[in-house]
Amino acid sequence: MKKSLLSVILLIKITISGAAQESISGVVFLDQNGDGKLNRSEQRLSYIPLSNGDTIVFTDSRGSFTLPISEDGSFFPILPSHLSTPKGGVQNFNSSDYYQTSSGKIRIPLVSREPEKEFRVAAIGDIQVDNIKEFGFAWESIFKELIDRKDIDFNIILGDLVNDKPTLMPVMKWAIDSLSAESWIVIGNHDLDKEKSFEKYFGAANYAFERGNVCFVSLNNFDHNKSHYTPSQLSFVKNIAERVLKGKTLVISQHIPLKSVRNRDKLLEIIPDDVNLLILTAHSHVVERTIWSDNILEIGCGAPCGSWWRGNIGADGIPVATMQCGSPRNYFVIDFDEDGSYQAQFKAIGYDSSYQFNNWSPAGVTSYELVIFDPLLFPDGVVYDCSKGTQSVNIESEPLGFEELSDSSVIVNLFGGGEDTIILMRRQGEDFEILEKANLIDLSVSEIRQDNYESGYRARDSRKIPLRKLPSKHIWKSK
């Protein structure tokens, strides 16, 4: 059965004539008959956290709460794993069209759900459609792939749904509604507009929820042409860490990578040493892993649009759109265990899940095998037989910085690899060799750049990819 898009992202605009209301009060209850109304026989839910994106309060024994009104007038419950909202689809709940009010109090109906101990998440970067044609590319690729997947428990879409085109928000809402699993949406810098179209269709930009032994927090970390955390956001994360986590893994989803956030140190200072923090980001249209400390890892999740839906049109009618790091258009699949630990997998859109890297060797190099150890991607190690499928390259003719490679070099671009990846290679009849991390441009990027210089595009509607002479962060080479 198709899961609905979880609607706990509650944006409540309180409009009151005269003086501004300073707080809002209400009751959270278990809506057993599904009518949205608090009936005498229905249970009032105690100790449910609610927040305005700064302060966190808990319902009392009668399910009652009082919460200060935030600057934008929004608030939301931080739902535990066993509770959900009764309505499906991407919805923005206003007090006037959803909540039952009585004597100025809000009634928040919730329903029971079966809590999962283990679950799978799709972490999805920039889809960033600029027009209906690009929406068609997205629909035929990332959306249809996710619709066909029945193994995903929920999606996290990490911002830039559109490319400064708020008129496309309704069709993106429709597409996300069509997915097989529920989705949580992060706001991106290209989703912002004066009319607050994102909030209208997708709800609050800062929120939190729990699943299993994991607490998920979404933050809007871009405002007024700069990336930073507001004092309210820092207070929100601090309150989450102190009042909600209780041994849980923390996942922060935000659009802008941490390295580009001006006051990132203030966030990192809040995270206790015993909290395992995973940060999911997008924006840069590259795949990149950063270890900030022993307990803090960031995954730059790439982009389903790749390099902005550009490049030669593939056999499927969709631009190849290779990213600057050499990765294909992608998303990540993250499996969370009962204790909150996790393992991730890079997933190239339209390809089998085994497609994890590109590798090159000069013509005539004998077959070899690769053994890859990676604590995030392959904690138990994985072996690849490269006797077939190795791409051949004439290194002497490479125009863009490969002159230092020998005529027997083997190059591997492990798309989701990081600083703690170990790759071993064994040529036929020889001992294992540890490949070295290399500061190189991906060879497919080099070829695309050469095509750009030579105007080598032959397919109709192809557009040049604006790739620069920049190295990838996940390339290894033999000696």
C-alpha positions in Angstrom: 0.0 0.0 0.0 1.3 3.4 -0.9 2.5 5.4 2.1 1.4 9.0 2.4 3.8 11.9 2.7 4.2 12.5 6.4 2.6 15.7 7.4 4.1 16.4 10.7 5.6 19.6 9.3 3.0 21.9 10.7 3.1 25.6 9.8 0.4 27.4 11.8 -0.1 31.0 11.0 -2.0 32.7 13.8 -3.6 36.0 12.7 -5.2 38.0 15.4 -6.6 41.5 15.1 -5.2 44.0 17.5 -2.3 43.1 19.7 -0.1 40.1 18.8 -0.7 36.9 20.7 2.3 36.0 22.8 1.6 32.3 23.2 -0.7 29.5 22.0 -2.3 26.8 24.0 -3.8 23.5 23.0 -4.3 19.8 23.5 -2.7 16.8 21.8 -4.9 13.7 21.6 -5.2 10.2 20.0 -7.8 10.5 17.3 -9.2 7.0 17.5 -12.2 7.5 15.2 -10.4 9.7 12.7 -12.8 12.6 12.8 -10.2 15.1 13.8 -12.2 16.1 16.9 -11.4 15.6 20.6 -14.1 13.3 21.9 -14.6 12.4 25.5 -13.5 8.8 25.1 -10.3 9.7 23.3 -7.0 9.7 25.0 -5.1 12.9 25.7 -1.4 12.3 25.0 1.1 13.3 27.7 4.8 14.1 27.3 4.6 14.9 23.6 7.3 17.5 22.7 6.2 20.6 20.7 8.4 23.4 19.4 8.3 26.8 17.7 11.7 26.2 16.1 13.4 27.5 19.3 11.7 26.5 22.6 10.6 23.0 23.3 7.7 22.2 25.7 6.0 18.9 26.6 2.3 18.2 27.0 1.2 17.6 30.6 -0.8 14.6 32.0 -3.9 16.0 30.3 -2.2 16.4 26.9 -2.2 20.2 27.3 0.6 22.6 26.3 1.3 26.3 26.1 4.0 27.5 23.7 5.4 30.9 22.9 4.6 32.2 19.4 7.7 32.4 17.2 8.5 35.3 14.9 6.9 33.6 11.9 4.0 32.2 13.9 4.8 28.5 13.3 5.1 25.5 15.5 5.1 21.7 15.2 5.1 18.5 17.4 8.2 16.5 17.5 6.5 13.2 16.9 7.9 10.0 18.5 8.1 6.9 16.4 4.8 5.4 17.5 2.7 8.5 16.4 1.8 10.2 13.2 -0.6 12.8 11.8 -3.8 11.5 10.3 -3.7 13.2 7.0 -1.6 12.1 4.1 0.0 14.0 1.3 2.1 17.2 1.3 0.0 19.5 3.4 0.4 22.8 5.2 -1.9 22.7 8.3 -3.5 26.0 9.3 -5.6 26.5 12.4 -8.5 27.7 10.2 -8.6 24.6 7.9 -7.3 21.7 10.0 -7.3 22.1 13.8 -10.4 22.1 15.8 -10.4 25.2 18.0 -12.3 25.8 21.2 -12.0 28.9 23.4 -8.9 29.8 21.4 -7.2 26.5 22.0 -5.7 24.3 19.3 -6.6 20.6 19.1 -3.9 18.4 17.6 -5.1 14.9 16.5 -2.5 12.2 16.2 -2.8 8.5 15.2 -0.9 5.4 16.2 1.7 3.8 14.0 3.8 0.8 14.3 7.3 2.0 15.3 10.2 0.5 13.4 13.5 -0.5 15.0 15.3 -0.6 11.7 14.5 1.5 8.7 15.8 2.7 5.3 16.0 6.4 4.2 16.7 7.9 0.7 18.7 11.1 1.1 18.1 13.1 -2.1 20.0 16.2 -3.1 19.0 19.0 -5.6 16.3 18.1 -8.1 16.3 21.8 -9.1 14.0 21.9 -12.1 13.9 25.2 -14.0 11.0 24.5 -16.4 8.4 21.8 -17.3 10.9 20.1 -19.6 13.3 19.6 -16.8 10.5 18.5 -14.6 9.9 15.8 -17.2 13.5 14.7 -16.8 13.0 14.5 -13.1 9.8 12.6 -13.4 11.2 10.0 -15.8 14.3 9.5 -13.6 14.4 10.2 -9.9 10.6 10.1 -9.3 9.9 7.0 -11.3 12.8 5.2 -9.6 11.6 6.1 -6.2 8.0 5.2 -7.1 9.2 1.7 -8.1 11.2 1.2 -4.9 9.2 -0.5 -2.1 12.2 -0.8 0.3 12.4 2.8 1.3 10.7 3.8 4.6 10.9 7.5 4.0 12.7 10.1 1.9 14.6 13.3 2.9 14.8 15.8 0.0 17.6 18.2 0.8 16.4 21.4 -0.9 16.4 23.2 -4.2 13.3 21.5 -5.5 13.1 24.2 -8.1 15.6 26.7 -9.7 14.1 30.0 -8.5 10.8 29.0 -10.2 8.1 29.1 -7.4 5.4 28.5 -10.0 6.8 24.9 -10.3 6.1 24.2 -6.6 2.6 22.8 -7.2 3.8 20.2 -9.7 6.7 19.3 -7.5 4.3 18.8 -4.6 2.2 16.5 -6.9 5.3 14.5 -7.8 6.4 14.1 -4.2 2.9 13.1 -3.3 3.2 10.3 -5.9 6.2 8.6 -4.2 5.9 5.2 -2.7 7.2 6.4 0.7 6.6 9.4 2.8 8.9 12.4 2.4 10.4 15.1 4.6 11.4 18.3 2.7 14.3 20.7 3.4 14.2 24.2 2.0 17.0 25.2 -0.3 18.3 28.7 -1.4 16.6 28.4 -4.8 13.3 27.5 -3.1 13.1 30.9 -1.3 10.8 33.7 -2.5 8.9 36.6 -1.0 5.6 34.8 -1.2 7.0 31.9 0.9 5.9 29.4 -1.7 7.9 26.6 0.0 6.0 27.0 3.3 2.7 27.2 1.4 3.2 23.8 -0.2 5.6 21.9 2.1 5.2 23.5 5.6 7.7 24.7 8.2 11.4 25.0 7.2 12.7 24.1 10.6 11.3 21.0 12.4 12.1 17.7 14.0 10.8 14.1 14.2 11.9 10.7 15.6 12.2 7.3 14.0 13.5 4.3 15.9 16.5 5.3 17.9 17.2 8.4 15.7 16.1 12.0 16.0 15.9 13.9 12.7 16.2 17.7 12.6 15.7 19.9 9.5 17.2 23.4 9.4 16.9 26.3 6.9 20.6 27.4 7.0 20.4 30.0 4.2 18.9 33.5 4.6 19.6 37.0 3.2 22.3 35.7 0.7 24.4 34.0 3.5 24.5 30.7 5.1 24.3 30.7 8.9 22.4 29.4 11.9 20.1 31.8 13.6 20.1 32.1 17.4 16.7 30.4 17.5 18.0 27.4 15.4 21.0 27.0 17.7 18.7 27.1 20.7 16.5 24.6 19.0 19.3 22.1 18.4 20.6 22.7 22.0 17.1 22.0 23.4 16.9 18.9 21.2 20.2 17.6 22.5 19.3 18.3 26.1 15.6 17.4 26.2 14.8 15.0 23.4 17.9 12.9 22.3 18.4 10.7 25.4 20.9 8.4 23.7 19.5 8.7 20.2 21.5 9.3 17.1 21.1 12.8 15.8 20.6 13.5 12.0 20.6 17.1 10.9 19.3 17.7 7.3 20.2 21.1 5.7 20.8 22.4 2.3 24.1 24.2 2.5 27.2 22.1 3.4 28.7 22.8 6.8 32.0 24.1 5.4 30.0 27.1 3.9 28.1 27.9 7.0 29.6 31.0 8.7 29.0 30.1 12.3 29.2 26.3 12.0 31.5 26.2 15.1 28.5 27.4 17.2 26.5 24.3 16.1 29.4 21.9 16.6 30.0 23.2 20.1 26.4 22.3 21.0 26.8 18.6 20.1 27.9 16.5 23.1 30.8 14.1 22.6 28.6 11.1 23.3 26.1 12.0 20.5 26.6 10.4 17.1 25.7 13.2 14.6 25.2 12.6 10.9 24.8 15.8 8.8 23.1 15.4 5.4 23.7 18.2 2.9 23.3 19.1 -0.8 23.7 22.4 -2.8 27.2 21.8 -4.2 26.2 19.2 -6.9 29.1 17.0 -5.9 29.4 14.0 -3.6 31.7 14.6 -0.7 32.2 13.1 2.8 33.7 15.1 5.7 34.7 13.8 9.0 34.4 16.7 11.4 35.3 14.7 14.6 35.0 11.2 15.9 31.3 11.5 16.4 30.3 13.9 13.5 30.1 12.9 9.9 28.8 14.9 7.0 27.6 13.4 3.7 27.3 15.8 0.7 24.6 13.8 -1.1 25.1 15.0 -4.7 22.1 15.7 -6.9 19.5 13.9 -9.0 19.8 16.8 -11.5 23.5 16.2 -11.6 25.0 19.3 -13.3 21.7 21.1 -13.7 20.2 18.7 -16.3 22.9 19.4 -18.8 25.2 17.4 -21.1 24.7 14.9 -23.9 21.2 13.3 -24.0 21.5 9.6 -22.9 19.7 6.6 -24.4 16.9 7.2 -21.9 16.3 10.8 -23.3 17.7 12.4 -20.2 20.9 14.5 -20.0 23.8 12.6 -18.6 24.6 15.7 -16.4 27.9 14.3 -14.9 28.9 16.2 -11.8 32.1 18.0 -11.2 33.4 15.1 -9.0 32.8 12.6 -11.8 29.7 11.0 -10.2 26.6 10.3 -12.1 23.2 11.7 -11.1 22.4 10.1 -7.7 21.0 9.9 -4.3 22.0 8.0 -1.1 20.3 5.1 0.6 21.0 5.0 4.4 20.1 2.0 6.6 19.6 2.7 10.3 20.0 -0.2 12.8 18.2 -0.6 16.1 20.9 1.1 18.0 20.9 4.2 15.7 24.1 3.2 13.8 23.9 3.4 10.1 25.4 2.3 6.8 25.0 4.2 3.5 25.1 3.3 -0.2 25.6 5.6 -3.2 22.8 5.0 -5.8 23.3 6.1 -9.4 19.9 6.9 -10.9 18.9 4.4 -13.6 21.7 2.0 -12.8 22.0 -1.2 -10.9 23.0 -0.7 -7.2 26.4 -2.4 -7.9 27.5 0.6 -10.0 29.7 2.3 -7.3 32.8 3.5 -9.2 34.4 4.2 -12.5 37.9 2.8 -13.2 40.4 3.4 -16.0 43.6 1.8 -17.1 45.7 2.2 -20.3 45.0 -0.2 -23.1 46.9 -3.5 -22.7 47.0 -3.4 -18.9 46.3 -6.9 -17.5 43.1 -7.7 -15.6 43.0 -6.9 -11.9 40.7 -7.0 -8.9 39.8 -4.3 -6.4 39.1 -4.9 -2.7 37.4 -1.9 -1.1 37.1 -1.3 2.7 34.9 1.6 3.7 33.3 2.1 7.2 30.3 3.8 5.7 29.8 2.0 2.4 31.4 -1.4 2.8 32.2 -2.0 6.4 32.8 -5.7 5.7 34.7 -5.1 2.5 33.8 -5.9 -1.0 35.7 -7.5 -4.0 35.3 -6.4 -7.6 36.6 -8.3 -10.5 37.9 -5.8 -13.1 38.8 -8.2 -15.8 35.8 -6.9 -17.7 34.4 -3.4 -17.9 37.6 -1.5 -17.2 37.6 1.7 -19.3 40.6 2.1 -21.5 42.3 5.5 -21.8 45.3 6.8 -23.7 47.0 8.7 -21.0 49.5 10.4 -23.3 46.6 12.1 -25.2 44.8 13.3 -22.1 44.9 17.2 -22.4 44.0 18.2 -18.8 46.5 17.3 -16.2 47.2 13.6 -16.5 50.8 13.8 -17.8 52.2 12.6 -14.4 50.5 9.2 -14.7 52.5 6.2 -15.9 51.6 4.0 -18.8 50.4 1.3 -16.3 48.4 3.5 -13.9 45.0 2.3 -12.7 42.6 5.0 -11.6 39.4 4.5 -9.5 36.7 7.0 -8.8 34.7 5.5 -5.9 31.6 7.8 -6.0 30.8 7.7 -2.3 34.3 7.3 -1.0 35.9 9.3 1.8 39.1 10.0 3.6 38.8 6.7 5.5 38.3 4.5 2.4 41.0 1.9 1.7 41.2 0.4 -1.8 43.5 -2.5 -2.6 44.3 -3.6 -6.1 45.9 -6.9 -7.3 47.0 -7.4 -10.8 47.0 -10.9 -12.3 49.8 -12.9 -10.7 51.0 -10.1 -8.4 50.6 -9.1 -4.8 48.0 -6.6 -3.5 48.9 -2.9 -3.8 47.3 -0.1 -1.7 46.0 2.6 -4.0 46.9 6.2 -3.2 44.4 9.0 -2.7 44.9 11.2 -5.7 44.3 14.9 -6.3 43.0 14.5 -9.9 40.2 15.6 -12.1 37.9 12.7 -13.0 38.7 11.4 -16.5 35.1 11.6 -17.6 35.0 15.2 -16.6 38.2 15.8 -18.5 36.6 14.2 -21.6 33.5 16.4 -21.2 35.7 19.5 -21.0 37.4 18.4 -24.1 34.0 18.0 -25.8 33.2 21.5 -24.7 36.3 22.9 -26.3 35.6 21.0 -29.5 31.8 21.6 -29.5 31.5 17.9 -29.7 27.9 17.6 -28.7 25.9 15.7 -31.4 22.6 14.9 -29.7 19.7 17.3 -30.2 18.9 19.5 -27.2 22.3 18.8 -25.6 23.7 21.6 -23.5 27.3 22.0 -22.4 28.0 21.2 -18.8 29.8 24.0 -17.0 32.6 21.9 -15.6 35.8 23.4 -14.3 39.3 22.0 -14.0 38.8 21.0 -10.4 39.9 17.7 -8.8 37.4 15.1 -7.4 37.5 14.3 -3.7 37.2 10.5 -4.2 39.8 9.3 -6.7 42.5 6.7 -6.0 45.4 5.6 -8.3 48.1 2.9 -8.4 51.7 3.8 -8.4 
